[in-house]
Amino acid sequence: MKRGSSLLLIILILLVFAAVMNPTREEFIDWGVNEIQNQAENDFTRVLGGAVAGPMLEMQTEAHDYVFFSTFSLQKADREITYLGVFNTFITFD
């Protein structure tokens, strides 16, 4: 019985942390802009990419909050890319 209640306690603690660390749409957009800037080859493209990426991500991002995690859909060219946001981390699903 003690082992089962310990496992339940660990699961509850993980769920609380997941809910607290569930990323918002704004955090996803900030992360996306940062990723684009990190991939830039020089300072000019880094500044230009950051200035353009923010508004573009604002328009193209659809977010769904599920309390413990969020999904973010982004329309790119001819396909849609889905990201999973959990524990302030983003995972890509193509």
SERO-4910 file (N, C-alpha, C, O; in steps of 0.05 Angstrom, whole numbers):
BEGIN
 pado doro    nc1    nc2    nc3   cac1   cac2   cac3    cc1    cc2    cc3    oc1    oc2    oc3
  Met    A     17    -24      0      0      0      0     17     25      0     11     44    -14
  Lys    A     39     25     16     56     48     17     69     54    -10     73     77    -17
  Arg    A     77     33    -24     89     36    -50     70     49    -70     78     66    -85
  Gly    A     45     41    -69     24     52    -87     19     82    -81     16     98    -99
  Ser    A     18     89    -55     13    117    -48     37    134    -55     34    158    -61
  Ser    A     61    123    -53     85    138    -61     85    144    -91     92    166    -99
  Leu    A     77    124   -106     75    128   -135     54    149   -142     59    166   -159
  Leu    A     32    148   -129     10    167   -133     20    195   -126     14    214   -140
  Leu    A     34    198   -104     45    224    -96     65    235   -117     64    258   -123
  Ile    A     82    218   -127    101    226   -148     86    235   -173     93    256   -185
  Ile    A     65    221   -181     49    228   -205     36    255   -200     35    272   -218
  Leu    A     24    259   -177     11    284   -170     31    308   -171     24    329   -181
  Ile    A     54    303   -160     75    325   -160     83    331   -189     85    355   -196
  Leu    A     87    311   -206     93    316   -234     71    331   -248     77    349   -264
  Leu    A     46    324   -242     24    338   -255     22    368   -246     17    385   -262
  Val    A     28    373   -221     28    400   -211     50    416   -225     46    439   -234
  Phe    A     74    404   -227     96    417   -241     90    422   -270     96    443   -281
  Ala    A     77    402   -283     70    406   -311     50    428   -314     52    444   -333
  Ala    A     31    431   -296     11    452   -298     24    479   -294     17    499   -308
  Val    A     42    481   -275     55    507   -269     74    515   -292     77    538   -298
  Met    A     87    495   -304    107    500   -324     96    497   -353    111    495   -372
  Asn    A     69    497   -355     57    496   -382     62    522   -397     53    543   -388
  Pro    A     75    520   -420     82    545   -434     58    558   -447     39    545   -455
  Thr    A     59    585   -448     37    600   -460     43    605   -490     65    599   -500
  Arg    A     24    616   -504     27    624   -532     50    644   -535     66    642   -554
  Glu    A     51    663   -517     72    684   -518    100    671   -515    119    679   -528
  Glu    A    102    652   -496    128    639   -492    136    623   -517    159    621   -524
  Phe    A    116    611   -530    122    596   -555    132    615   -577    151    609   -591
  Ile    A    119    638   -579    128    658   -600    156    668   -593    172    671   -611
  Asp    A    161    674   -568    188    683   -560    209    662   -567    230    668   -577
  Trp    A    202    637   -561    220    615   -567    225    613   -597    247    609   -606
  Gly    A    203    615   -613    206    614   -642    223    636   -653    240    631   -671
  Val    A    219    660   -644    236    683   -653    265    677   -645    283    682   -662
  Asn    A    270    668   -622    297    662   -613    310    640   -630    333    642   -637
  Glu    A    294    619   -637    305    598   -655    312    609   -682    333    602   -693
  Ile    A    295    627   -693    301    639   -719    326    656   -718    343    655   -736
  Gln    A    329    671   -696    352    688   -693    378    671   -690    399    679   -700
  Asn    A    376    649   -676    399    632   -672    408    619   -698    432    612   -701
  Gln    A    390    615   -717    397    602   -742    407    623   -763    417    615   -784
  Ala    A    406    648   -756    415    669   -775    445    668   -778    460    661   -759
  Glu    A    454    674   -802    483    672   -808    499    697   -801    523    695   -797
  Asn    A    486    720   -800    500    744   -793    482    763   -777    458    757   -773
  Asp    A    493    785   -767    477    804   -750    454    816   -765    433    820   -753
  Phe    A    457    822   -790    436    835   -806    412    816   -808    389    824   -802
  Thr    A    417    791   -816    394    772   -818    383    765   -790    359    759   -788
  Arg    A    399    766   -770    390    761   -743    370    783   -734    348    777   -723
  Val    A    376    808   -739    359    831   -732    334    830   -749    311    833   -740
  Leu    A    338    827   -775    315    826   -794    297    803   -788    272    805   -788
  Gly    A    308    780   -783    292    756   -777    276    759   -752    253    751   -751
  Gly    A    288    771   -731    274    776   -706    251    796   -710    230    793   -698
  Ala    A    255    817   -726    235    837   -730    211    826   -746    188    834   -742
  Val    A    217    808   -765    195    797   -782    182    773   -769    158    768   -772
  Ala    A    198    756   -755    188    731   -744    167    735   -723    147    720   -723
  Gly    A    170    754   -706    150    758   -684    122    762   -695    104    748   -687
  Pro    A    118    783   -712     91    787   -723     80    763   -740     57    757   -739
  Met    A     98    750   -755     90    727   -771     81    704   -753     60    692   -759
  Leu    A     96    699   -732     88    678   -714     62    685   -699     45    667   -694
  Glu    A     58    710   -693     33    719   -680      9    712   -698    -11    702   -688
  Met    A     12    717   -724    -10    712   -742    -15    683   -748    -37    674   -752
  Gln    A      7    667   -749      5    639   -758      2    618   -736     -2    595   -743
  Thr    A      4    626   -711      4    607   -690    -24    603   -678    -37    622   -671
  Glu    A    -32    578   -676    -57    571   -663    -49    554   -638    -36    533   -641
  Ala    A    -58    562   -615    -51    548   -590    -75    535   -577    -97    546   -578
  His    A    -70    512   -564    -90    498   -549    -78    491   -522    -58    477   -521
  Asp    A    -91    500   -501    -81    496   -474    -97    473   -461   -121    473   -460
  Tyr    A    -82    452   -452    -94    428   -440    -86    425   -411    -83    403   -401
  Val    A    -81    447   -397    -73    450   -369    -45    439   -364    -28    454   -354
  Phe    A    -40    413   -370    -14    401   -364      6    404   -387     30    401   -384
  Phe    A     -4    410   -411     12    414   -435     -4    431   -454    -28    435   -451
  Ser    A     10    441   -474     -3    457   -495      6    447   -522     28    437   -525
  Thr    A    -11    451   -543     -2    446   -570     -3    472   -585    -20    489   -581
  Phe    A     16    475   -604     18    499   -620     19    490   -649     37    475   -657
  Ser    A      1    499   -665      1    493   -694     10    517   -709      1    540   -704
  Leu    A     28    512   -728     40    534   -744     38    526   -773     49    505   -781
  Gln    A     26    543   -789     23    538   -818     49    548   -832     55    572   -831
  Lys    A     63    530   -844     88    537   -859     85    528   -887     82    504   -893
  Ala    A     86    547   -906     84    541   -935     60    523   -941     37    531   -939
  Asp    A     66    498   -947     44    479   -955     38    458   -934     24    439   -940
  Arg    A     49    461   -910     44    441   -889     40    455   -862     48    478   -858
  Glu    A     29    440   -844     24    450   -816     43    434   -798     45    410   -799
  Ile    A     57    449   -781     75    437   -761     63    440   -734     53    462   -727
  Thr    A     63    419   -718     52    419   -691     75    416   -671     93    400   -675
  Tyr    A     73    433   -650     93    432   -629     78    425   -603     56    434   -598
  Leu    A     91    409   -587     81    403   -560     97    419   -540    122    418   -540
  Gly    A     83    434   -523     96    449   -502     90    437   -475     67    436   -467
  Val    A    111    428   -462    108    415   -436    134    421   -419    156    420   -430
  Phe    A    130    427   -394    153    434   -376    170    456   -389    195    454   -387
  Asn    A    158    476   -401    172    499   -413    191    490   -435    212    503   -440
  Thr    A    185    468   -448    201    457   -470    183    452   -494    159    446   -490
  Phe    A    193    456   -518    178    452   -542    189    429   -559    213    428   -564
  Ile    A    171    411   -567    179    388   -583    164    389   -609    140    395   -609
  Thr    A    177    385   -631    166    387   -658    154    360   -667    167    339   -664
  Phe    A    130    361   -678    117    338   -691    111    346   -719     94    363   -724
  Asp    A    125    335   -739    121    341   -767     98    326   -778     91    329   -801
***
